[in-house]
């Protein structure tokens, strides 16, 4: 009994340590965002600011910068990418998991290979293609490299493999086509996995700086990371309180979205284990 309690205590201690390590940067960001500029690098460190400058810093970040427009752009880009990704990944994952056809194993091997290819590898040919088509500096240019998601195919395939074949056979006997089975049976059952993938997708593309920095030159199309970068260069300067306020504003939607979807996210992850 004592050994079991010791093991549980050590496990919880490790989890608490991990939670502290993960939350410490967010706590530091918040505390810095409510400090006046002269206290950020003051000679004496105080965990709680002597003078609160939250209204000043957050007002400056929200109204003087381009963060509101950048956040709207980020929401549009993330939503557009996610919709196309799901429309492509769901039927592809279902086919890889439940249909039998020649070359199925090779296609799945290519999906696994695609997981190893970073965006930096195809970035140059994609950029040249967009430049030749005159599509740079547009929402389409921000979204198009991510429409096809091999990670989404892999994650959803792992879920569809657990879906009972008996249900699919019964649906086929009732006259349902494979298209109807995918969208009327398999997709509703895969909502936890879809929620988990959606969290991964939105977080990745909301925080992406590399690709928008390449294809966007207009401030009107800036995404959240570009908005923070421009705010640092043109508005905040050495005012790290205002800069951290801007970072907190950009981070807050992701935190809220994750808290709202955390149960579905956990279920989706636990239900898509490799079998």
N, C-alpha and C positions, 0 to 999 in steps of 0.2 A: 504493500500500500504506500509506504513512504517513497519507494522508488518511482511509483507512478506519479505521485504528487510532485516529486522533484523534477521529473521529466516535463510535466505540464508547466511547472513554474519556470524552468529554463526556456521552454518554448515561448511562453508569454513574454519573458524578459527579452528574448531575441526579437520578437515581433514589436514590442514597445520601442526597443532601440532602433529598429528599422523605421518605425513610424516617426520617431523624433528626427532621424536623419532626413527623411523625406519631407517633413513639414517645416524644418528649420529654415530653408531658403524662402518659403512663402511667408513665414512669420517675420523674417528679416525684411523682406520686401514691404510688407504691410507697415511695420514699425518705421521704416525709412520714409514711406510715403506720407506719414503724418508728422514728420519732423520739418522744421525750418531748415533752410540751406546751411546756416552757420553751425548747426548741431550735427550734421551728418559726419563731418570730419573734425569734430571738436576735440580738444585736448583731453577732456574727461568724457568717458562713455557712460551714458545712462540708458538703461533698457527702456524706461518710460520717458518720453521727451519732456523737457522742462516747459516747453511751449508747444501747444498743438497747432499744426499748420495744415490740417487735413482739408479744410474748406479751400484754402488758398491753393494747395498743390493739386487737388482733384479738379477744381474749377479751371486752373491753368491747363491741365492735361486734356480736359474734355472740350473746352471752348477755344483755346488758342491753337491747339494742334489740329491735325486732320484725322484724329482717331475715330470719330463717329463714322465718317465716310469709309475709313479703312475697315472698320468692323462690319459695316453693311456689305462692303465688297467681299469680305471674308465669308460672311454668311451665304451670300449668293454663290460664290465659288464652291464652297464646301457642299452646299445643297445640290448644285448642278452636277458636281463630280459624283456625289453619293447616288443620286438617282440613276445616272447612266451606268455606274458600276454595278448596282443591284440588277438593273435590267439585263446586263450582260452576264454577270457572275452566277445568278440563280439558275437559269437554264443550263449553263455550261457545267456548273457543279452537279446538278441533277443528272445530266447525261453521263458524267464521269463516274458517278456513284451508282446509278441504277440501270443504265442501258448497257447492252453488250454489243460492241461493234469492233471491226478490225482497226487496229492501231490505237485502241483505248489506252493500253499501258504506255505506249510511246507519248501520247498526248499528255498523260498525267506526269510522265517524266519531264516533259518540257515545262509543265506548270511548276514543278519543283525546281527546275533549272532557273526559271524566271524569278523565283524568290531570291536567287543569289545575285541578280543583276541590279545594281543601284541605278538611280535616275541619271547619275552623271554619265553613264555609258551611252545611252541613246540621246542624250541632251543635244549634242551637236547636230546630228542629222534631223532631229525634230525641229530644232531652231532654224536650220537652213530651209527646210520645207515650209515652215510658217512664213519665213521671210520672202521666199519665192512666191507664195500665194498672197502676200500682202496682209497677213492676218496677225502680225505682231501687235503688241499694245492693245489687246482686246481680251474680253472675258473668255472667249474661246481658246485663245493662246494659253491662258492661265490654267484651263481645265483639261485640254485635250490629251496631254501625256499620261493622265491618270484615269482615263475612261476604262481602260482594261486593267483589271486588278487580279493578279495571280494569287495574291494572298487571300482575297475574298473567295476565289474559286476553291482554294485549298481548304479554307475554314468551313465553308458551306458544304463542300463535298464530305468532310468528316462528319458533319451533322446528318446529311442525307443518307449516309451509310447506315445510320442507326434507325432509319425510318422503316417500319415493317413492310416487307415485300407483300404480305398477305393483303394489306390495305390497297396497295397498288394493283395487285391482280384482281381484286374485287372491283375496283374502279374501272379497269379495262373491260371486265365482263359486263359491267353496266353501260358500256359504250362510250366512256370518256376517252378523249384523245390524250396523247402525252402532253400536249400544250395545256389542256385543262387540268390535268393532274398536277403539273408543275405549279400553276398559279392558284388553283382552287384547293388543293390538298397539301402539297409539300411546302409551299411558301408560308401559309398561316402556321403550320407546325414548326417552321424554322424561325419564327419571330425572335426567340431569345438569341439565336446565333446571328441573326440579322442585326439585332440591337448591339451585340458585342462588336461586330464588324463596323457598324456605324460609328461607334465611339472611337475605334482605332482610326477610321478614315477621317473623321472630322478633326480629331486632335492633330493628326499628321499634316493635313492640308491647311488648317488654321495657323499652325506654327511654321509652315514652310517659308523659308526665306530664299533658298537657292534659286528655284525656278522663277518666282515673280521678279527677283532682282535682275534676271536675264531678259525677260520678255516684256517687262512693263517699264515705260519711261514717263508716263503721265501720272501725276499725283492723284488724279480722279479715279484711277484704277488700282491704287495702292491697297495691298492687303495688310492685315494687322502688323506683321513684322516690319513691312516697309513703312507703315505709319509710325511705328515706334522709332525706327531708324531716322526718318525725316524729322520727327519731333525732337529727337536728341540733337540733331545737327542744326536745326533752325530756331527752335523755341527754348528748349530747356538749358542748353549749354552745360554749365557745371552744376545746375540745380538738380541734384540727384533725388531730392524729395519729389519734385514734379515728375521726373523721369520714372521713378518707382510707382508713382500714382498712375501714370500711363500704363505701365506694365501690369499693375493690379487690375485696371479697367479691362485690359485685353485678356487677362487670364480668367477673370470672373465668369464669363459665359461658359467656358469649358468646365470650370468647377461645378457650376450650377447644373449644367447638362449631365455631367457624370453622376452627381448626387441623385438626380431624378431617374437616371437609367441604371443605377448601380445594381439593383436586384436582377434585372434582365441581363445586364452585362455579366454578372457572376454566373447566372444560369447558362448563358450562352457559352462561356468559356468552359464550364464543367461538363457541358453536354456535347462538346465537340472534341473530346479527347481522341488521340490517335489510337486506332484499334487494328 
